[in-house]
Amino acid sequence: MAVADYRQARDWHAGRCAVCGRAGARLVDDHCHATGLLRGWLCSGCNGQEGKNPLSLYSAYRYRPPAVLLRWAIPYGDPRREGAQPLPWIVATYGERPREPRAAAEYLARVAMSALRRQTE
């Protein structure tokens, strides 16, 4: 993945948090721990709450983040390197993470929707 792809994805947020929409806050990379893919950029307040509120606005963000909506997914970490890797059970269940951004976004969506189904069963 090129550094330009990372910058283009970040620029799409226009300096706003993907959850609360607050502008001017310092944004941090938010990623899916299961897949190792970036979901979007959040203010530190939303990033701190995102994993603690399973049935809320954060839940909607988790299952339909900018990466899925815009059909791009970028490995978390240094954009010039491989980035974070998916958890072994994710690879066993869903296969290797695709390298192409659109396919990686679909992979992220499948994992997220599966987690949502498990929560509602």
Long-range contacts (C-beta under 8 A, 24 or more apart in sequence): 1-74, 1-75, 1-79, 1-83, 1-101, 2-79, 3-79, 3-80, 5-72, 5-74, 5-79, 5-101, 6-74, 6-79, 9-38, 9-66, 9-67, 9-70, 9-72, 9-74, 10-41, 12-66, 12-70, 13-40, 13-41, 13-66, 17-41, 17-42, 17-43, 17-46, 18-42, 18-46, 18-61, 18-65, 18-66, 19-43, 19-46, 19-50, 19-57, 19-58, 19-61, 20-45, 20-46, 29-76, 30-65, 31-76, 31-84, 32-108, 32-111, 32-112, 33-87, 34-86, 34-87, 34-90, 34-111, 34-115, 35-73, 35-86, 35-87, 35-90, 35-97, 35-107, 35-108, 35-111, 36-75, 36-76, 36-77, 36-83, 36-84, 36-85, 36-86, 36-87, 36-97, 37-67, 37-73, 37-74, 37-75, 37-76, 37-84, 37-97, 37-104, 37-107, 37-108, 38-67, 38-73, 38-74, 38-75, 38-76, 39-65, 39-66, 39-67, 39-68, 39-108, 40-65, 40-66, 40-67, 54-119, 59-116, 62-112, 62-115, 63-112, 63-113, 63-115, 63-116, 64-109, 64-112, 65-108, 65-112, 67-105, 67-108, 68-105, 68-108, 68-109, 68-112, 70-105, 71-101, 71-102, 71-105, 71-106, 72-101, 72-102, 72-104, 72-105, 73-101, 73-104, 73-105, 73-107, 73-108, 74-101, 74-104
